[in-house]
Amino acid sequence: MSYSEAEVLAVVGRMDKYRSGQDGEVGAALVVVGLSSERVDKEVALRDDMIRVAHRAGASLHQIAEVAGLNRITVSNIVEPPKQ
């Protein structure tokens, strides 16, 4: 697998951002935490999109909550966010 120079520079930039000037084990751990957080954010967004799809298709809030491991209030807020 090969990567373009732009792709490599983008990743190095993200790593440097999370490293926060720390070297060694601390810096490496911060990079892993930061990159893992990015991935979690993407997974949560995907989960929330699929929750809305399931609800539109007829699944109940209870069914979705059980499968997702969330409470019904959280699922309800995902399906229809509270008005601000």
C-alpha positions in Angstrom: 0.0 0.0 0.0 1.3 3.4 -0.8 0.4 6.9 0.4 0.8 10.3 -1.2 3.1 12.8 0.4 0.0 14.9 1.3 -1.6 12.0 3.1 1.5 11.3 5.1 1.9 15.0 6.0 -1.8 15.2 7.1 -1.3 12.3 9.5 2.0 13.6 10.8 0.2 17.0 11.4 -2.6 15.3 13.4 0.0 13.3 15.4 1.9 16.4 16.2 -1.3 18.2 17.3 -2.1 15.4 19.8 1.5 14.9 21.0 1.4 18.5 22.4 5.2 18.8 22.4 5.6 15.7 24.6 8.2 13.1 23.6 8.6 9.4 24.4 5.9 7.3 26.0 3.7 10.3 27.1 3.7 11.8 23.6 2.9 8.4 22.0 0.1 7.8 24.5 -1.4 11.2 23.7 -1.3 10.5 20.0 -3.1 7.2 20.5 -5.8 8.9 22.7 -6.3 11.7 20.2 -6.5 9.4 17.1 -8.8 7.0 19.0 -11.1 9.9 20.0 -11.4 10.8 16.3 -12.4 7.3 15.5 -14.9 7.2 18.3 -16.5 10.4 17.0 -16.9 8.9 13.6 -18.4 5.7 15.0 -20.9 7.6 17.1 -22.0 9.7 14.1 -22.5 6.5 12.1 -24.4 4.9 15.0 -26.6 7.9 15.4 -27.4 8.0 11.7 -28.3 4.3 11.8 -30.5 4.9 14.8 -32.5 7.5 12.9 -32.8 5.1 9.9 -34.0 2.3 12.2 -36.6 4.6 13.8 -37.8 5.8 10.4 -38.1 2.2 9.3 -40.4 1.5 12.3 -38.2 0.3 15.1 -39.4 1.4 18.5 -37.2 3.5 20.8 -37.1 0.6 23.2 -35.8 -1.8 20.5 -33.2 0.6 19.4 -32.1 1.4 23.0 -31.7 -2.3 23.8 -29.6 -3.0 20.7 -27.5 0.1 21.1 -26.9 -0.3 24.8 -28.4 3.2 25.4 -31.3 4.4 27.5 -34.5 5.4 25.7 -34.1 9.1 26.5 -30.7 9.1 24.8 -32.2 7.4 21.7 -35.1 9.8 21.7 -32.7 12.7 21.8 -30.8 11.2 18.9 -34.0 10.6 16.9 -35.4 14.0 17.6 -32.9 16.4 19.3 -34.5 18.7 21.9 -35.4 22.2 20.6 -33.1 24.9 21.8 
